[in-house]
């Protein structure tokens, strides 16, 4: 859940999307990377 925590601490607009992607696809490496990129880019 690190990408979601990053999104929450940075106050990104898409933190709900990051949370869902991390929850549903975070067990895959690609899903985790996508969520982390979304958390830092938004």
MARSEBA-331862 format. One record per residue: residue number from 1; residue in one letter; chain; x, y, z of N, C-alpha, C, O in turn. Coordinates in Angstrom, 1 decimal. Layout:
BEGIN
<r><pos>NUM</pos><code>A</code><unit>A</unit><n_c1>X</n_c1><n_c2>Y</n_c2><n_c3>Z</n_c3><ca_c1>X</ca_c1><ca_c2>Y</ca_c2><ca_c3>Z</ca_c3><c_c1>X</c_c1><c_c2>Y</c_c2><c_c3>Z</c_c3><o_c1>X</o_c1><o_c2>Y</o_c2><o_c3>Z</o_c3></r>
...
This chain:
BEGIN
<r><pos>1</pos><code>X</code><unit>A</unit><n_c1>0.8</n_c1><n_c2>-1.2</n_c2><n_c3>0.0</n_c3><ca_c1>0.0</ca_c1><ca_c2>0.0</ca_c2><ca_c3>0.0</ca_c3><c_c1>0.9</c_c1><c_c2>1.3</c_c2><c_c3>0.0</c_c3><o_c1>0.4</o_c1><o_c2>2.4</o_c2><o_c3>0.3</o_c3></r>
<r><pos>2</pos><code>X</code><unit>A</unit><n_c1>2.1</n_c1><n_c2>1.1</n_c2><n_c3>-0.3</n_c3><ca_c1>3.0</ca_c1><ca_c2>2.3</ca_c2><ca_c3>-0.4</ca_c3><c_c1>2.6</c_c1><c_c2>3.3</c_c2><c_c3>-1.4</c_c3><o_c1>2.6</o_c1><o_c2>4.5</o_c2><o_c3>-1.1</o_c3></r>
<r><pos>3</pos><code>X</code><unit>A</unit><n_c1>2.2</n_c1><n_c2>3.0</n_c2><n_c3>-2.6</n_c3><ca_c1>1.8</ca_c1><ca_c2>4.0</ca_c2><ca_c3>-3.5</ca_c3><c_c1>0.6</c_c1><c_c2>4.8</c_c2><c_c3>-3.0</c_c3><o_c1>0.5</o_c1><o_c2>6.0</o_c2><o_c3>-3.3</o_c3></r>
<r><pos>4</pos><code>X</code><unit>A</unit><n_c1>-0.4</n_c1><n_c2>4.1</n_c2><n_c3>-2.4</n_c3><ca_c1>-1.5</ca_c1><ca_c2>4.8</ca_c2><ca_c3>-1.8</ca_c3><c_c1>-1.1</c_c1><c_c2>5.8</c_c2><c_c3>-0.7</c_c3><o_c1>-1.6</o_c1><o_c2>6.9</o_c2><o_c3>-0.6</o_c3></r>
<r><pos>5</pos><code>X</code><unit>A</unit><n_c1>-0.2</n_c1><n_c2>5.4</n_c2><n_c3>0.1</n_c3><ca_c1>0.3</ca_c1><ca_c2>6.2</ca_c2><ca_c3>1.2</ca_c3><c_c1>1.1</c_c1><c_c2>7.5</c_c2><c_c3>0.6</c_c3><o_c1>1.0</o_c1><o_c2>8.6</o_c2><o_c3>1.1</o_c3></r>
<r><pos>6</pos><code>X</code><unit>A</unit><n_c1>1.8</n_c1><n_c2>7.3</n_c2><n_c3>-0.5</n_c3><ca_c1>2.5</ca_c1><ca_c2>8.4</ca_c2><ca_c3>-1.1</ca_c3><c_c1>1.4</c_c1><c_c2>9.3</c_c2><c_c3>-1.7</c_c3><o_c1>1.6</o_c1><o_c2>10.6</o_c2><o_c3>-1.6</o_c3></r>
<r><pos>7</pos><code>X</code><unit>A</unit><n_c1>0.4</n_c1><n_c2>8.8</n_c2><n_c3>-2.3</n_c3><ca_c1>-0.7</ca_c1><ca_c2>9.6</ca_c2><ca_c3>-2.9</ca_c3><c_c1>-1.4</c_c1><c_c2>10.4</c_c2><c_c3>-1.8</c_c3><o_c1>-1.7</o_c1><o_c2>11.6</o_c2><o_c3>-2.0</o_c3></r>
<r><pos>8</pos><code>X</code><unit>A</unit><n_c1>-1.6</n_c1><n_c2>9.8</n_c2><n_c3>-0.7</n_c3><ca_c1>-2.3</ca_c1><ca_c2>10.5</ca_c2><ca_c3>0.4</ca_c3><c_c1>-1.4</c_c1><c_c2>11.6</c_c2><c_c3>1.0</c_c3><o_c1>-1.9</o_c1><o_c2>12.7</o_c2><o_c3>1.3</o_c3></r>
<r><pos>9</pos><code>X</code><unit>A</unit><n_c1>-0.1</n_c1><n_c2>11.3</n_c2><n_c3>1.2</n_c3><ca_c1>0.8</ca_c1><ca_c2>12.3</ca_c2><ca_c3>1.8</ca_c3><c_c1>1.0</c_c1><c_c2>13.5</c_c2><c_c3>0.8</c_c3><o_c1>1.3</o_c1><o_c2>14.6</o_c2><o_c3>1.3</o_c3></r>
<r><pos>10</pos><code>X</code><unit>A</unit><n_c1>1.0</n_c1><n_c2>13.2</n_c2><n_c3>-0.5</n_c3><ca_c1>1.2</ca_c1><ca_c2>14.3</ca_c2><ca_c3>-1.5</ca_c3><c_c1>0.0</c_c1><c_c2>15.1</c_c2><c_c3>-1.8</c_c3><o_c1>0.0</o_c1><o_c2>16.1</o_c2><o_c3>-2.4</o_c3></r>
<r><pos>11</pos><code>X</code><unit>A</unit><n_c1>-1.2</n_c1><n_c2>14.5</n_c2><n_c3>-1.4</n_c3><ca_c1>-2.5</ca_c1><ca_c2>15.2</ca_c2><ca_c3>-1.7</ca_c3><c_c1>-2.9</c_c1><c_c2>15.2</c_c2><c_c3>-3.1</c_c3><o_c1>-3.5</o_c1><o_c2>16.1</o_c2><o_c3>-3.6</o_c3></r>
<r><pos>12</pos><code>X</code><unit>A</unit><n_c1>-2.6</n_c1><n_c2>14.1</n_c2><n_c3>-3.8</n_c3><ca_c1>-2.9</ca_c1><ca_c2>14.0</ca_c2><ca_c3>-5.2</ca_c3><c_c1>-4.4</c_c1><c_c2>13.9</c_c2><c_c3>-5.4</c_c3><o_c1>-5.1</o_c1><o_c2>13.4</o_c2><o_c3>-4.6</o_c3></r>
<r><pos>13</pos><code>X</code><unit>A</unit><n_c1>-4.9</n_c1><n_c2>14.4</n_c2><n_c3>-6.6</n_c3><ca_c1>-6.3</ca_c1><ca_c2>14.3</ca_c2><ca_c3>-6.9</ca_c3><c_c1>-6.9</c_c1><c_c2>12.9</c_c2><c_c3>-7.1</c_c3><o_c1>-8.0</o_c1><o_c2>12.7</o_c2><o_c3>-6.9</o_c3></r>
<r><pos>14</pos><code>X</code><unit>A</unit><n_c1>-6.0</n_c1><n_c2>12.0</n_c2><n_c3>-7.6</n_c3><ca_c1>-6.5</ca_c1><ca_c2>10.7</ca_c2><ca_c3>-8.0</ca_c3><c_c1>-6.1</c_c1><c_c2>9.6</c_c2><c_c3>-6.9</c_c3><o_c1>-5.9</o_c1><o_c2>8.5</o_c2><o_c3>-7.3</o_c3></r>
<r><pos>15</pos><code>X</code><unit>A</unit><n_c1>-6.1</n_c1><n_c2>10.0</n_c2><n_c3>-5.7</n_c3><ca_c1>-5.7</ca_c1><ca_c2>9.1</ca_c2><ca_c3>-4.6</ca_c3><c_c1>-6.7</c_c1><c_c2>7.9</c_c2><c_c3>-4.5</c_c3><o_c1>-6.2</o_c1><o_c2>6.8</o_c2><o_c3>-4.1</o_c3></r>
<r><pos>16</pos><code>X</code><unit>A</unit><n_c1>-7.9</n_c1><n_c2>8.1</n_c2><n_c3>-4.8</n_c3><ca_c1>-8.9</ca_c1><ca_c2>6.9</ca_c2><ca_c3>-4.8</ca_c3><c_c1>-8.5</c_c1><c_c2>5.9</c_c2><c_c3>-5.9</c_c3><o_c1>-8.6</o_c1><o_c2>4.7</o_c2><o_c3>-5.7</o_c3></r>
<r><pos>17</pos><code>X</code><unit>A</unit><n_c1>-8.2</n_c1><n_c2>6.4</n_c2><n_c3>-7.1</n_c3><ca_c1>-7.8</ca_c1><ca_c2>5.6</ca_c2><ca_c3>-8.2</ca_c3><c_c1>-6.5</c_c1><c_c2>4.8</c_c2><c_c3>-7.8</c_c3><o_c1>-6.4</o_c1><o_c2>3.6</o_c2><o_c3>-8.1</o_c3></r>
<r><pos>18</pos><code>X</code><unit>A</unit><n_c1>-5.6</n_c1><n_c2>5.5</n_c2><n_c3>-7.3</n_c3><ca_c1>-4.3</ca_c1><ca_c2>4.9</ca_c2><ca_c3>-6.9</ca_c3><c_c1>-4.6</c_c1><c_c2>3.8</c_c2><c_c3>-5.8</c_c3><o_c1>-4.0</o_c1><o_c2>2.7</o_c2><o_c3>-5.9</o_c3></r>
<r><pos>19</pos><code>X</code><unit>A</unit><n_c1>-5.5</n_c1><n_c2>4.0</n_c2><n_c3>-4.9</n_c3><ca_c1>-5.8</ca_c1><ca_c2>3.0</ca_c2><ca_c3>-3.9</ca_c3><c_c1>-6.5</c_c1><c_c2>1.8</c_c2><c_c3>-4.5</c_c3><o_c1>-6.1</o_c1><o_c2>0.7</o_c2><o_c3>-4.1</o_c3></r>
<r><pos>20</pos><code>X</code><unit>A</unit><n_c1>-7.4</n_c1><n_c2>2.0</n_c2><n_c3>-5.4</n_c3><ca_c1>-8.0</ca_c1><ca_c2>0.8</ca_c2><ca_c3>-6.1</ca_c3><c_c1>-7.1</c_c1><c_c2>0.1</c_c2><c_c3>-6.9</c_c3><o_c1>-7.1</o_c1><o_c2>-1.2</o_c2><o_c3>-6.9</o_c3></r>
<r><pos>21</pos><code>X</code><unit>A</unit><n_c1>-6.3</n_c1><n_c2>0.7</n_c2><n_c3>-7.7</n_c3><ca_c1>-5.3</ca_c1><ca_c2>0.0</ca_c2><ca_c3>-8.6</ca_c3><c_c1>-4.3</c_c1><c_c2>-0.7</c_c2><c_c3>-7.7</c_c3><o_c1>-4.0</o_c1><o_c2>-1.9</o_c2><o_c3>-8.0</o_c3></r>
<r><pos>22</pos><code>X</code><unit>A</unit><n_c1>-3.9</n_c1><n_c2>-0.1</n_c2><n_c3>-6.6</n_c3><ca_c1>-2.9</ca_c1><ca_c2>-0.8</ca_c2><ca_c3>-5.7</ca_c3><c_c1>-3.6</c_c1><c_c2>-2.0</c_c2><c_c3>-5.1</c_c3><o_c1>-3.0</o_c1><o_c2>-3.0</o_c2><o_c3>-4.9</o_c3></r>
<r><pos>23</pos><code>X</code><unit>A</unit><n_c1>-4.9</n_c1><n_c2>-1.9</n_c2><n_c3>-4.7</n_c3><ca_c1>-5.6</ca_c1><ca_c2>-2.9</ca_c2><ca_c3>-4.0</ca_c3><c_c1>-5.8</c_c1><c_c2>-4.1</c_c2><c_c3>-5.0</c_c3><o_c1>-5.6</o_c1><o_c2>-5.3</o_c2><o_c3>-4.6</o_c3></r>
<r><pos>24</pos><code>X</code><unit>A</unit><n_c1>-6.2</n_c1><n_c2>-3.8</n_c2><n_c3>-6.2</n_c3><ca_c1>-6.6</ca_c1><ca_c2>-4.9</ca_c2><ca_c3>-7.1</ca_c3><c_c1>-5.4</c_c1><c_c2>-5.4</c_c2><c_c3>-7.9</c_c3><o_c1>-5.4</o_c1><o_c2>-6.6</o_c2><o_c3>-8.2</o_c3></r>
<r><pos>25</pos><code>X</code><unit>A</unit><n_c1>-4.4</n_c1><n_c2>-4.6</n_c2><n_c3>-8.2</n_c3><ca_c1>-3.3</ca_c1><ca_c2>-5.0</ca_c2><ca_c3>-9.1</ca_c3><c_c1>-2.0</c_c1><c_c2>-4.9</c_c2><c_c3>-8.4</c_c3><o_c1>-0.9</o_c1><o_c2>-5.1</o_c2><o_c3>-9.0</o_c3></r>
<r><pos>26</pos><code>X</code><unit>A</unit><n_c1>-1.9</n_c1><n_c2>-4.5</n_c2><n_c3>-7.1</n_c3><ca_c1>-0.7</ca_c1><ca_c2>-4.3</ca_c2><ca_c3>-6.4</ca_c3><c_c1>0.1</c_c1><c_c2>-5.5</c_c2><c_c3>-6.2</c_c3><o_c1>1.3</o_c1><o_c2>-5.4</o_c2><o_c3>-5.9</o_c3></r>
<r><pos>27</pos><code>X</code><unit>A</unit><n_c1>-0.5</n_c1><n_c2>-6.7</n_c2><n_c3>-6.3</n_c3><ca_c1>0.3</ca_c1><ca_c2>-7.9</ca_c2><ca_c3>-6.1</ca_c3><c_c1>1.1</c_c1><c_c2>-8.3</c_c2><c_c3>-7.3</c_c3><o_c1>2.0</o_c1><o_c2>-9.1</o_c2><o_c3>-7.3</o_c3></r>
<r><pos>28</pos><code>X</code><unit>A</unit><n_c1>0.9</n_c1><n_c2>-7.6</n_c2><n_c3>-8.5</n_c3><ca_c1>1.7</ca_c1><ca_c2>-7.7</ca_c2><ca_c3>-9.6</ca_c3><c_c1>2.7</c_c1><c_c2>-6.6</c_c2><c_c3>-9.6</c_c3><o_c1>2.5</o_c1><o_c2>-5.5</o_c2><o_c3>-9.1</o_c3></r>
<r><pos>29</pos><code>X</code><unit>A</unit><n_c1>3.9</n_c1><n_c2>-6.8</n_c2><n_c3>-10.2</n_c3><ca_c1>4.9</ca_c1><ca_c2>-5.8</ca_c2><ca_c3>-10.2</ca_c3><c_c1>4.5</c_c1><c_c2>-4.6</c_c2><c_c3>-11.1</c_c3><o_c1>4.7</o_c1><o_c2>-3.5</o_c2><o_c3>-10.7</o_c3></r>
<r><pos>30</pos><code>X</code><unit>A</unit><n_c1>3.9</n_c1><n_c2>-4.9</n_c2><n_c3>-12.2</n_c3><ca_c1>3.5</ca_c1><ca_c2>-3.9</ca_c2><ca_c3>-13.1</ca_c3><c_c1>2.4</c_c1><c_c2>-3.0</c_c2><c_c3>-12.5</c_c3><o_c1>2.4</o_c1><o_c2>-1.8</o_c2><o_c3>-12.6</o_c3></r>
<r><pos>31</pos><code>X</code><unit>A</unit><n_c1>1.4</n_c1><n_c2>-3.7</n_c2><n_c3>-11.9</n_c3><ca_c1>0.3</ca_c1><ca_c2>-2.9</ca_c2><ca_c3>-11.2</ca_c3><c_c1>0.8</c_c1><c_c2>-2.0</c_c2><c_c3>-10.1</c_c3><o_c1>0.4</o_c1><o_c2>-0.9</o_c2><o_c3>-10.0</o_c3></r>
<r><pos>32</pos><code>X</code><unit>A</unit><n_c1>1.8</n_c1><n_c2>-2.5</n_c2><n_c3>-9.4</n_c3><ca_c1>2.4</ca_c1><ca_c2>-1.7</ca_c2><ca_c3>-8.3</ca_c3><c_c1>3.2</c_c1><c_c2>-0.5</c_c2><c_c3>-8.9</c_c3><o_c1>3.1</o_c1><o_c2>0.6</o_c2><o_c3>-8.3</o_c3></r>
<r><pos>33</pos><code>X</code><unit>A</unit><n_c1>3.9</n_c1><n_c2>-0.7</n_c2><n_c3>-9.9</n_c3><ca_c1>4.6</ca_c1><ca_c2>0.4</ca_c2><ca_c3>-10.6</ca_c3><c_c1>3.7</c_c1><c_c2>1.4</c_c2><c_c3>-11.1</c_c3><o_c1>3.9</o_c1><o_c2>2.6</o_c2><o_c3>-11.0</o_c3></r>
<r><pos>34</pos><code>X</code><unit>A</unit><n_c1>2.6</n_c1><n_c2>1.0</n_c2><n_c3>-11.8</n_c3><ca_c1>1.6</ca_c1><ca_c2>1.9</ca_c2><ca_c3>-12.3</ca_c3><c_c1>1.0</c_c1><c_c2>2.7</c_c2><c_c3>-11.2</c_c3><o_c1>0.8</o_c1><o_c2>3.9</o_c2><o_c3>-11.4</o_c3></r>
<r><pos>35</pos><code>X</code><unit>A</unit><n_c1>0.6</n_c1><n_c2>2.1</n_c2><n_c3>-10.1</n_c3><ca_c1>0.1</ca_c1><ca_c2>2.8</ca_c2><ca_c3>-9.0</ca_c3><c_c1>1.1</c_c1><c_c2>3.8</c_c2><c_c3>-8.4</c_c3><o_c1>0.7</o_c1><o_c2>5.0</o_c2><o_c3>-8.0</o_c3></r>
<r><pos>36</pos><code>X</code><unit>A</unit><n_c1>2.3</n_c1><n_c2>3.5</n_c2><n_c3>-8.3</n_c3><ca_c1>3.4</ca_c1><ca_c2>4.4</ca_c2><ca_c3>-7.8</ca_c3><c_c1>3.6</c_c1><c_c2>5.6</c_c2><c_c3>-8.8</c_c3><o_c1>3.7</o_c1><o_c2>6.7</o_c2><o_c3>-8.3</o_c3></r>
<r><pos>37</pos><code>X</code><unit>A</unit><n_c1>3.6</n_c1><n_c2>5.3</n_c2><n_c3>-10.1</n_c3><ca_c1>3.7</ca_c1><ca_c2>6.4</ca_c2><ca_c3>-11.0</ca_c3><c_c1>2.5</c_c1><c_c2>7.3</c_c2><c_c3>-10.9</c_c3><o_c1>2.7</o_c1><o_c2>8.6</o_c2><o_c3>-11.0</o_c3></r>
<r><pos>38</pos><code>X</code><unit>A</unit><n_c1>1.3</n_c1><n_c2>6.8</n_c2><n_c3>-10.8</n_c3><ca_c1>0.1</ca_c1><ca_c2>7.6</ca_c2><ca_c3>-10.7</ca_c3><c_c1>0.2</c_c1><c_c2>8.5</c_c2><c_c3>-9.4</c_c3><o_c1>-0.3</o_c1><o_c2>9.6</o_c2><o_c3>-9.4</o_c3></r>
<r><pos>39</pos><code>X</code><unit>A</unit><n_c1>0.7</n_c1><n_c2>7.9</n_c2><n_c3>-8.3</n_c3><ca_c1>0.8</ca_c1><ca_c2>8.6</ca_c2><ca_c3>-7.1</ca_c3><c_c1>1.7</c_c1><c_c2>9.8</c_c2><c_c3>-7.1</c_c3><o_c1>1.5</o_c1><o_c2>10.8</o_c2><o_c3>-6.5</o_c3></r>
<r><pos>40</pos><code>X</code><unit>A</unit><n_c1>2.8</n_c1><n_c2>9.6</n_c2><n_c3>-7.8</n_c3><ca_c1>3.8</ca_c1><ca_c2>10.7</ca_c2><ca_c3>-7.9</ca_c3><c_c1>3.5</c_c1><c_c2>11.7</c_c2><c_c3>-9.0</c_c3><o_c1>4.0</o_c1><o_c2>12.8</o_c2><o_c3>-8.9</o_c3></r>
<r><pos>41</pos><code>X</code><unit>A</unit><n_c1>2.8</n_c1><n_c2>11.3</n_c2><n_c3>-10.0</n_c3><ca_c1>2.6</ca_c1><ca_c2>12.2</ca_c2><ca_c3>-11.1</ca_c3><c_c1>1.4</c_c1><c_c2>13.1</c_c2><c_c3>-10.9</c_c3><o_c1>1.3</o_c1><o_c2>14.2</o_c2><o_c3>-11.4</o_c3></r>
<r><pos>42</pos><code>X</code><unit>A</unit><n_c1>0.4</n_c1><n_c2>12.7</n_c2><n_c3>-10.1</n_c3><ca_c1>-0.8</ca_c1><ca_c2>13.4</ca_c2><ca_c3>-9.9</ca_c3><c_c1>-0.7</c_c1><c_c2>14.5</c_c2><c_c3>-9.0</c_c3><o_c1>-1.6</o_c1><o_c2>15.2</o_c2><o_c3>-8.7</o_c3></r>
